[in-house]
Amino acid sequence: MSTEEEQKKKFQLMTTAPVEKTVCRLAVPSIISMFISAIYNIADTVYVGRLSTQATGAVGIVFAYMAFVQAFGFFLGQGSANYISRALGARDTGNAEKMAAVGFFSALFIGIAAAAAGLLAGDPILRLLGATETILPEARAYFRFIALGTPFIMSSFVLNNQMRLQGNAKLGMIGISVGATLNMLLDPLLIFVFDMGVSGASLATCISQTVSFGILLWLSGCKDGIKLRISNFHPTLSDYIEIAAGGLPSFGRQGLASIAATWLNRSAGVYGDSAIAAFSIVSRVTMFAMSVLLGFGQGFQPVCGFNYGAKLYDRVKKALNFCYITAAVYCTAVAAAGFVFAPQIVSAFRADDAELIKTGTAALRMQCISFPLSSLTVISNMFLQNTRRTLTATLLSLGRQGLFFFPAIIIGTRFFGLRGLECTQSAADLCTFILAVIIYFAVIKKGFEKEAAEQSRINA
């Protein structure tokens, strides 16, 4: 079957098959790839946690840098991929191929520049990210190979997003899963057998991300996928405007995650290395729980993009409501389990630091209280991105770790010290949920339903 025939077959499937079944089918590989990546992050922190509290804190420091890399990867990946899915829904393959090249090669070149900056100015960057003098040597050792692998890490985010929003999430899952599995195998080997310590964890990440990049690049043009060609890389201002329209919310969310992690590290540093390590652990556990929610939402995105591009708004609405309900049930169940077993979860990372366990348990339980609210926020944000409602999508994405996080951390630490710091993210989540409710009624329910009704009249 030719590529054109494969694409026609996919269009038919996306626009006619039951939306609930299609969302779940596309969500499964996304959930698996996100889940495996989250397991890697958990395993990486567990292994490093056996070394020292300072090594655990170093992972949290470098996480702020990785959030910055992820911000650019998602900006270019989501931005180009959202356009690609709508273009394929409108059967405009030529512009889809051009946008794929612009997104990918831009990430590769920006990643090379970021790697050079990281290798040349490592210590100033790590101090800026919140490394104390006692954590700095471990952070330096962990950061070295992470910086070296930046071009491959950033470009992998782009490839995975582009494949996923073309409906090829299974192929993306293969690349991500192989890399994450390799990482988990290399971690104990390099850290303990070769006695590389925290540098071994960093080298394991660099090697696995490079392998994952190679697999994703090879698989990206398979079957009905858009093939990447350097000849298509002739970007224009309008191309980057389109990328910004679809990727700015992700950039805002991930970019603020980097700033928020930095501010959190610096604020926690006042209370010692154990506090920095505790928040590093809680962030990994929260990412683990969030991975399934994000993977499920990513199954919704290609369904939304294709059907919105084809002006089949009733199918978009049906898929959206299904995702709201399913996500809410999942988040509530996970939050309940996390709250009950918080002490055991935190102590699994670093059992011999009582202060770390105490701080981490309190922070994790506060996160669990607000976690069910994330269902409305995440699914709404994905809908807004895919339907090119850039301003509201960006506003909502800025809430959790920006508009509300920074005031919460200032007020919390000013009046309640460490206890306030433990509650910061939950307070920001609550405020973001309130904003999501307002946007839901003002934009999604009112605005989108009006758009759908107008299209129904045209069709009639």
C-alpha positions in Angstrom: 0.0 0.0 0.0 1.4 3.4 -1.0 2.0 6.3 1.5 -0.9 8.2 0.0 -3.3 5.2 0.4 -2.1 4.7 4.0 -2.8 8.4 4.7 -6.3 8.1 3.2 -7.0 5.0 5.3 -5.8 6.9 8.4 -8.1 9.8 7.6 -11.0 7.5 7.3 -10.2 5.8 10.6 -9.8 9.1 12.5 -13.0 10.7 11.1 -15.4 7.7 11.2 -14.4 5.2 13.9 -16.0 5.5 17.4 -14.1 8.3 19.2 -13.9 6.6 22.6 -12.3 3.5 21.0 -10.0 5.6 18.9 -8.8 7.8 21.8 -8.1 4.7 23.9 -6.3 3.0 21.0 -4.1 6.0 20.4 -3.6 6.6 24.1 -2.3 3.2 25.0 1.1 3.6 23.3 1.4 7.2 24.5 0.7 6.1 28.0 3.2 3.2 27.8 5.9 5.5 26.5 5.2 8.2 29.1 4.9 5.6 31.8 8.2 3.9 30.9 10.0 7.3 30.8 8.5 8.1 34.2 9.7 4.7 35.5 13.2 5.6 34.2 13.1 8.9 36.1 12.0 7.1 39.3 14.6 4.4 38.9 17.3 6.9 38.1 16.5 8.8 41.3 16.3 5.6 43.4 19.8 4.5 42.2 21.3 7.9 42.8 19.5 8.1 46.2 21.7 5.2 47.3 24.8 7.4 46.9 24.0 10.4 49.1 21.4 13.1 49.9 23.6 15.5 47.9 23.5 13.2 44.8 19.7 13.1 45.1 19.6 16.9 45.3 21.9 17.1 42.3 19.2 15.3 40.2 16.7 17.9 41.3 19.1 20.8 40.3 19.7 19.4 36.8 16.0 18.7 36.4 15.5 22.4 36.1 17.9 22.4 33.1 16.1 19.4 31.5 12.8 21.2 31.9 14.3 24.0 29.9 15.4 21.6 27.2 11.9 19.9 27.2 10.3 23.4 26.9 12.0 24.0 23.5 11.4 20.4 22.5 7.7 20.6 23.2 7.4 24.1 21.8 8.8 23.0 18.4 7.3 19.5 18.6 3.8 20.4 19.7 3.7 23.5 17.6 4.7 21.7 14.4 2.7 18.6 15.2 -0.5 20.4 15.9 -0.2 22.1 12.5 0.6 18.7 10.8 -2.4 17.0 12.3 -4.8 19.8 11.1 -3.0 19.8 7.6 -3.5 16.1 7.3 -7.1 16.4 8.3 -7.5 19.0 5.5 -5.5 16.6 3.2 -2.6 19.1 2.7 0.4 16.8 2.8 2.9 19.2 1.2 2.7 21.8 4.0 2.6 19.0 6.6 6.0 17.8 5.2 7.5 21.3 5.3 6.4 21.9 8.8 7.8 18.6 10.0 11.3 19.6 8.7 11.1 23.1 10.2 10.2 21.7 13.6 12.8 18.9 13.7 15.9 20.7 12.3 15.2 23.9 14.3 15.3 21.7 17.5 18.5 20.0 16.4 20.3 23.3 15.8 19.0 24.9 19.0 20.0 21.8 21.0 23.6 22.0 19.7 23.8 25.7 20.8 22.4 24.8 24.2 24.9 21.9 24.6 27.8 24.3 23.9 26.5 26.8 26.4 26.1 24.1 29.0 29.6 22.6 28.6 31.3 26.1 28.6 29.4 27.6 31.5 28.4 24.6 33.6 29.1 25.9 37.2 27.4 29.3 36.8 24.3 27.6 35.3 24.2 25.1 38.2 24.5 27.8 40.8 21.8 29.7 39.1 19.6 26.6 39.2 20.0 26.4 43.0 23.0 24.2 43.7 24.5 24.7 47.1 28.3 24.4 47.6 27.8 20.9 49.0 25.6 19.8 46.1 27.6 21.5 43.4 30.3 18.8 42.9 27.6 16.1 42.4 25.5 18.4 40.2 28.6 19.1 38.1 29.2 15.4 37.6 25.6 14.7 36.7 25.2 17.7 34.4 28.2 17.0 32.1 26.7 14.2 30.0 23.2 15.7 30.2 24.5 18.8 28.5 26.3 16.7 25.9 23.1 14.9 25.0 21.0 18.0 24.7 20.6 18.0 20.9 19.3 14.4 20.9 17.0 14.9 23.9 15.4 18.1 22.4 15.0 16.6 18.9 13.5 13.4 20.4 10.7 15.4 21.9 10.0 16.9 18.5 10.0 13.5 16.7 7.8 11.9 19.3 5.2 14.7 19.2 5.1 14.8 15.4 4.7 11.0 15.2 2.0 11.0 17.9 -0.1 13.7 16.3 0.1 11.9 13.0 -1.6 9.0 14.7 1.7 7.0 14.8 2.0 6.8 18.6 2.9 3.1 18.5 6.1 3.9 16.6 7.0 6.7 18.9 6.4 4.3 21.9 9.0 2.0 20.5 11.7 4.7 20.3 11.0 6.1 23.7 10.6 2.6 25.4 13.8 1.2 24.0 15.8 4.3 25.2 14.2 4.3 28.7 14.7 0.5 29.1 18.4 0.9 28.1 18.7 3.7 30.6 17.4 1.5 33.4 19.8 -1.3 32.5 22.8 1.1 32.2 22.2 2.9 35.5 23.2 0.2 38.0 26.0 -0.9 35.6 27.7 2.5 35.3 26.9 3.8 38.8 27.9 0.8 40.8 29.7 -1.8 38.7 32.0 0.7 37.0 31.9 2.9 40.1 31.1 6.1 38.2 28.7 7.4 40.8 26.4 10.1 39.7 28.4 10.6 36.5 27.3 7.0 35.6 23.6 8.0 35.8 24.2 11.0 33.6 26.2 8.9 31.0 23.4 6.3 31.0 20.9 9.0 30.2 23.1 10.5 27.4 23.6 7.1 25.8 20.0 6.0 26.0 18.6 9.3 24.7 21.0 9.1 21.7 19.8 5.6 20.9 16.2 6.7 21.3 16.8 9.6 19.0 18.2 7.3 16.3 15.3 4.9 16.5 12.7 7.7 16.4 14.4 9.3 13.4 14.5 5.9 11.6 10.8 5.2 12.4 9.5 8.7 11.7 9.1 8.1 7.9 7.8 4.5 8.1 4.4 3.5 6.8 2.2 6.6 6.3 4.5 8.9 8.4 5.8 12.2 7.1 9.3 11.8 5.9 11.9 14.3 7.1 14.0 15.9 4.4 16.6 18.7 4.8 15.4 20.0 1.4 12.1 20.9 3.1 13.9 23.0 5.7 13.5 26.5 4.4 11.7 28.2 7.3 9.8 31.4 7.1 8.4 33.8 9.7 4.9 32.4 9.0 6.1 28.9 9.8 7.4 30.0 13.2 4.2 31.9 13.8 2.3 28.7 13.2 4.6 26.8 15.5 4.1 29.4 18.2 0.4 29.2 17.8 0.4 25.5 18.6 3.5 25.3 20.8 3.5 28.5 22.9 1.2 26.9 25.6 3.7 24.0 25.9 6.6 26.3 26.0 5.0 28.4 28.6 4.2 25.4 30.7 7.6 23.7 30.4 9.6 26.9 30.5 7.9 27.9 33.7 8.5 24.4 35.0 12.2 25.1 34.6 11.9 28.5 36.4 9.7 27.0 39.1 12.1 24.1 39.7 14.9 26.6 40.0 13.0 28.8 42.5 11.9 25.8 44.4 15.5 24.5 44.7 16.8 27.9 45.8 13.9 28.3 48.4 14.4 24.7 49.7 18.2 25.3 49.9 17.5 27.6 52.9 16.4 24.5 54.8 19.3 22.3 53.8 20.3 19.7 51.3 17.6 17.3 52.7 14.9 19.7 51.7 16.2 20.0 48.1 16.4 16.2 47.8 12.9 15.8 49.2 11.3 18.1 46.7 13.4 16.4 43.9 11.8 13.1 45.0 8.3 14.5 45.1 8.7 16.0 41.7 9.6 12.6 40.3 6.7 10.9 41.9 4.3 13.6 40.7 5.7 13.2 37.2 5.1 9.5 37.4 1.5 9.9 38.3 1.0 12.7 35.7 2.6 10.5 32.9 -0.6 8.4 32.6 -2.8 11.5 32.5 -0.6 13.2 29.9 -0.4 10.0 27.8 -4.2 9.6 27.9 -4.6 13.2 26.8 -2.1 12.7 24.0 -4.4 10.0 22.7 -7.1 12.6 22.5 -4.9 15.1 20.6 -4.7 13.5 17.1 -8.4 12.6 17.3 -9.1 16.3 18.1 -6.7 17.6 15.4 -7.9 15.4 12.6 -11.6 15.9 13.3 -11.3 19.6 14.0 -9.4 20.0 10.7 -12.2 18.1 8.9 -14.8 20.3 10.7 -16.4 17.3 12.4 -17.1 19.2 15.6 -19.6 16.8 17.1 -16.9 14.1 17.2 -14.5 16.5 18.9 -17.1 17.3 21.5 -17.8 13.7 22.2 -14.1 12.8 22.6 -13.6 15.8 24.9 -16.3 14.8 27.3 -15.2 11.2 27.3 -11.6 12.4 28.3 -12.8 14.6 31.1 -14.7 11.8 32.8 -12.0 9.2 32.4 -9.2 11.5 33.5 -11.1 12.6 36.6 -11.6 8.9 37.7 -7.9 8.1 37.2 -6.7 11.2 39.1 -8.9 10.6 42.1 -7.9 7.0 42.5 -4.2 7.7 42.2 -4.4 10.7 44.6 -6.1 8.5 47.3 -3.4 5.8 47.0 -0.6 8.4 47.0 -1.9 10.1 50.1 -2.2 6.9 52.1 1.2 5.5 51.2 3.2 8.8 51.0 5.7 7.9 53.8 6.6 4.5 52.2 6.9 6.1 48.7 9.4 8.8 49.9 11.4 6.4 52.1 11.9 4.1 49.1 14.2 6.7 47.6 16.3 7.6 50.7 15.5 5.6 53.8 18.2 6.9 56.2 17.4 10.6 56.1 14.5 11.2 58.5 14.3 14.9 57.7 14.0 14.2 54.0 11.2 11.6 54.6 9.3 14.0 56.8 9.4 16.9 54.4 8.8 14.7 51.3 5.8 13.0 52.9 4.1 16.3 53.8 4.8 17.8 50.3 3.6 14.6 48.5 0.3 14.5 50.5 -0.4 18.1 49.7 0.2 17.2 46.0 -2.3 14.3 46.2 -5.0 16.6 47.7 -4.9 18.8 44.6 -4.1 16.1 42.0 -7.7 15.3 41.0 -8.1 18.9 39.8 -5.4 18.3 37.1 -7.9 16.3 35.0 -9.9 19.3 33.9 -6.8 21.5 33.5 -4.7 19.1 31.4 -7.5 17.9 29.0 -8.8 21.5 28.5 -5.3 22.7 27.7 -4.8 20.0 25.1 -8.1 20.8 23.5 -7.3 24.6 23.4 -3.9 23.9 21.8 -5.2 21.6 19.1 -8.0 23.9 18.1 -5.6 26.9 17.9 -7.0 28.8 20.8 -3.5 30.0 21.5 -4.1 32.8 24.0 -6.4 30.9 26.3 -4.3 27.8 26.0 -1.2 29.8 26.9 -2.9 31.5 29.8 -4.0 28.1 31.3 -0.6 26.5 30.8 1.0 29.4 32.6 -1.1 29.0 35.7 0.2 25.9 37.5 3.9 26.8 37.5 3.8 30.5 36.8 0.9 32.9 37.4 -0.1 31.1 40.6 3.0 29.2 41.6 5.3 32.2 42.1 2.9 34.2 44.3 2.2 31.0 46.3 5.9 30.3 46.9 6.5 33.9 48.0 3.5 34.0 50.3 4.0 30.5 51.6 7.6 30.8 52.6 7.1 34.4 53.9 4.4 33.4 56.4 4.8 29.7 56.9 8.4 28.8 56.1 9.0 25.2 55.1 5.4 24.2 55.7 4.3 26.9 53.2 6.8 25.6 50.7 5.3 22.1 51.0 1.9 23.5 50.1 3.0 25.8 47.3 2.2 23.5 44.3 -1.2 22.5 45.7 -2.2 26.1 46.2 -1.2 26.8 42.6 -3.1 23.8 41.4 -6.3 25.0 43.1 -6.0 28.4 41.5 -5.3 26.9 38.1 -8.4 24.7 38.4 -10.5 27.7 39.1 -9.1 29.4 36.0 -9.8 26.2 34.0 -13.4 26.2 35.1 -13.8 29.8 33.9 -12.2 29.0 30.6 -14.3 25.9 30.2 -17.6 27.8 30.4 -16.4 31.0 28.6 -14.4 29.5 25.8 -14.9 25.7 25.5 -18.5 25.3 26.2 -19.8 28.6 24.9 -17.3 29.4 22.1 -16.7 25.9 20.7 -20.4 24.9 20.8 -21.3 28.1 18.9 -18.6 27.2 16.3 -20.1 23.7 16.1 -23.6 25.0 15.7 -22.6 27.3 12.8 -20.9 24.4 11.0 -24.1 22.3 11.5 -26.1 25.0 9.8 -23.7 25.1 6.9 -23.8 21.4 6.5 -27.6 21.4 6.5 
